[in-house]
Structure formats: C-alpha cells, structure tokens
C-alpha cells in the first residue's frame, strides 16, 4: 500500500489557492501555506484504502469500472491505467447520454464497426473520394470519443473519476443512474456529491499517477479473485454461495475499512 512519504514526494498534498476553495472540503484540509491549502494526507490515505477495498469487491463480484479523466495532463494516464486492468475509459470528451442514453451510444459504436468493416473488406473503394474522406473523418471522430467504451455493453457498476468538478456531466449521470463514484478530488470541489472521495492534488501528473496505480492494482486483485472463483466453479469445487454485489452507495466500504485505515494512519503518524 502507498505510504505518506510517497504521497508527499508526488506532491499529493498541494491543494488550490485558498481563494478558490470549497468550504465543504474543510475536513480534508490540514492547513495553508503561502495562500495555498495543504491537504491532510491521512484523509487521502483513508480514501485510498476505502477505494481499494470497494473497487476490489466490485470487480471480484463481476462488476466493471469506468475511468473518467479528460484533463490534457492525465488523459493518457487514464487510458494506460484503464487498459492495464482491462476496464473502460473516457479520456477525450464526455458525451452527454453515455450512461443515461446508453442505447444511442451503442448505435454510434455500431456505426464505427460498420466503417471499420468497410475499410477492411475494401468495399470503401466503391465510394467517391469525397465520400471516403467523409467516412474517414467520421471514423476518426468516433474512435477519439468512443474507443475506450466500445466493449462496454452494459452500464458500469462503479466509476473512477479524476476531478469531479471538471467532469460534472459524468458525475451527474452517475448519480442519476445510481452508479457509485470514487473520485480524486481537489480543494475546489464538493466532496458531498461523491461516494468515496480521495482528497488530493488532481492537477499534477505524478500525484494522479501514484493514486491511480494503487487503485488499478486493487482492481487487478479483484479480477484475480473472480478468475479463481470462476475456475473453481468450472472444476466443480465447492466455493460457497456467490458474494452479494456491493451496495450502490459504498458506505459499507468505509465502515469495513476503518480498522485498516486507523492502523495505517497510526503507523504513518
């Protein structure tokens, strides 16, 4: 698990300027220095532990995670980390209706597959140069916006969002559909709108990287558990009743992680 020293070296504790803060972030702020808020890293560590526990449970029970982060400095990180654990991602632009109008999004993905099929089969050459150029532009746009969710045939069971203030549309849709959210959240955002907040510097690449890597490791552990259970079931070995799916609002994750969090915080202190 991540240590306080790693978080400090990554600059996780640097918040925004005091003038830009959201008062609801007060419980997660340690103090201020040179008009910049300093985030309480014990709260950050607590959020990471709770998030890891929750995400691991979701994936172990067969759920899928959607990563969302469109900031220029983190979008490649979002893509690579989501691919590392085999999950879905949105790193370019959140399309309205991605969750609330999922069937329309699936139609656009079907169009993308049609364009790719035309290109592979060579049938595209039967069209005029102008039509081919238009199809190539359409394909490029669809790939840019939808490539990360083309295998998402159903709604995700949880979302991992970097900077919920910037990704407000995604957060609103998640709330409307009852999808729990784990968010890396800075001092200028509202933590009451997310299910599990991880207070941290959400602008610096290294800060986001060190946190995401731990969360993705937890997702991979959950997939390993799921594969083991699936293998035992296929072999006819008794594995007991299937575990219940995590509740939509992961309050249980917070309660169950309190003991481990307290130990980690005591050790770090």
N, C-alpha and C positions, 0 to 999 in steps of 0.2 A: 504493500500500500504506500501511497505517497506520504512524504514527510513534510513537516513545516519548513525545513531547510530547502527542500526542492521548490516549494511554493514561493519562498522568498527570493530564491535565485531566479525564478521565472518572472518575477515582478507581478505575481498574482494579487498582491496586497494594495496595489495602486488603484484608487478609485478616480472619479472625475473631480473637477473643481467643486469646491463647496457650494458655489452659487448655482450649480446645476443639479444638486442632489434631490432625491425624492425622500421626504421625511419618513416614509414608511420603511426605508432601508436603515433607519436608526439602530435597530437591534443587531445589525450586521456590521456596524462601523466601530472601529477601535478608537479612532481619534482623527486628528487632522495635522498636516504638516505643510507649510508653505501654501496654504489655501487649497490643499488637495486632501480629500478624505482618504484615510487609511482603513482598509477592510480588515475585519477581525478574522485572522486565518484559522482560528479554532472553529468558527462558524463555517468557513469554507471546507475545512476537513470534515466537519459533521455532514455537510451537504454532499460531499463526495462519497462518504461511507453509505449514507442513506440511498443515494442514487445507484451506487454499485449493487447494493442488496436488492433494490427494487428491479433494476434492469435485468439482473441475472435471473430473478424469479420469473419475470415476464417471458424471457426467451426460453427458459427451461420448460415452461408450460406450453410452448408452441407459438408464442406471440412474435410479432415483428416490430421493429423500431424504425421510425422515420427521422433522419437527421435533417435539420434545417439551419442554414447559415449562409447568408448571401453577401456578407461584407467582403470587399475585394481581398483583404489580407488573410481571410480564413477560409474562403470558398474552396481552394484546392485542398486544404487540410480536411475540411468536411467530406469532400469526395473521397480522398485516400483512406481516411479512417472508416468511413461507411463501407467502402469496398473491402477493407481488411477484415471486417466481421460479416460481410455478405448481407448488409442491410441497405435500405433505400435512402435516398438523399435528395435534397433540393438545395443547390448551391448557386444558381444563377438568378432566378426570379420566381417568387411565389405566385402561381397562377390562381386567381380567385376561383373557388369551387373545387380545388384539388381534393378536399375532404367532403365538403357539403354537396358537391355535384360530381361525384367520382365517375359516374357513368359517362358523362360528357368528356371527361379527361381520357377515359378508356377509348372513346371513339377517335380522339385525336391520336392516340397511340396506335390504333388500328390503321389510321391513315399513314403514320410513319412506317409501319411494317409494309404497307402496300407500296410506298415509294421505294423502300429498300428492295422489295421483291422485283419491282420493275427494273431496277438498276442491275440486280444480279442476273436476271434472266435475259437481259439485253433488249427487252421489249420497249425500253425507253427510247431506243433509236428510231422507233416508228413515228415519234412525235417531231414536231418542228423544233428548230433550235431555240426559239423563243419559249416554247412550252417546256423544253428540257431545262432551260435556265430557270424558269419559274419554279419547276419541281425541285431543282437543286437548292434554291433559296428556301423553299418551304421545308425541305428535309433538314437543312442546317438549323433553321429556327426551332423546329420540333426537337431535334437532338439536343440543342442547347438547353431548352427548358424542361424537357421531359425524360431525358435519357436516364436520370437517376431513379425514376419511379416506374420505368417501363415493366418491371417484374412485380409491381405492387398491385396484385389482382384483388385485394381486399383492403379495407381500412387498417392502418397500423394499430397495435394495442398500446403504444406509447410513443411520445415524440421527444426528441432531444434537440433543444433549441439554443443557439448561441445568440445572445442579445434579444430578448423578447420584446424590447422597446422598438427595435428596428423591424422585427418580424411580427408586428402586431396582427396582421391579417391571418397569419398561420396560427397564432395564439387564439384569436377569436374563433376560428373554425374548429380548432381542437376543443375549446370549451363548449361550443355548440354541439359537437358530436360526442361529448363525454369522454374524450381521449386524454389521459393523464399526461402531464408535461414535466420534463426535467430540464431546467434552464440554467445556463451560465449567465448570471445577471450582475450588472454593474450598479453603482450607487445612484444612477439617474433613472432607474426603472422601478416598477411597482411589484414587490415580491408577493403580494397577496393574490395576484392573478395567476400564479403558477403553483403547481402541486409540490414540487421539490426544488427549491431554489439553491443554487450553488453561488454564493456571493464571490465575485472575482473580477479581475480586470478582463473585460471581454473585447478589448481593442488590440491587445498585444498578441502576436502570433505565438510566442513561446508560452504565454500564460494559458491560452486556449489549448495548445498542444499538450501540455503536461496533464491537464484535466481530462481532455478527450481520450488520451491514451489509456488512462485508468478506467474510464467508463467502457471503452471498447474491450479492454481486457475482461471486464466483468461480463459483457455480452458474449464474448467467446467462451467463457466458462459456462455460461448458461446453455450455449449451443452444444458444448461437450456433454453436459448432463443430459440434455434432451436426446442426443445421439446414443448415449449409453442406455438410457431407458428404452429407447426405440429398439435397440439391438437386443436387449434382454427380452423384450416383449415378443420379438420375432422368433427368438430361440425357445419361447415357451417358459422362460424362467419367471417365477412369480415376482412381480415388482410392486405389488400392492395396488391400491386404488390410485388413479391419476390425481395429481395435485390440482387443487382448485385454482382457477385463474385469478390473478391479483385483482383486487377491487379497483374500480375506475379511479378513485381518489386514493393514492397510496399512503394514507395516514398510517396504515399498519407497518409500512416500511420504516417510517420514522420511529414508531414505538419499538419495533424489534431491533432497530439499530442503535437505540440509545445506550445500551450497555457497552457495545463495542466503541461507540463514539466517546463515551466518558473515559474509557481506558486509554484511547488514543490521545485524547485531549490532555489527560493527566500526564501521560508519558511525554508529550510534546512540551507541556508546561514545565 
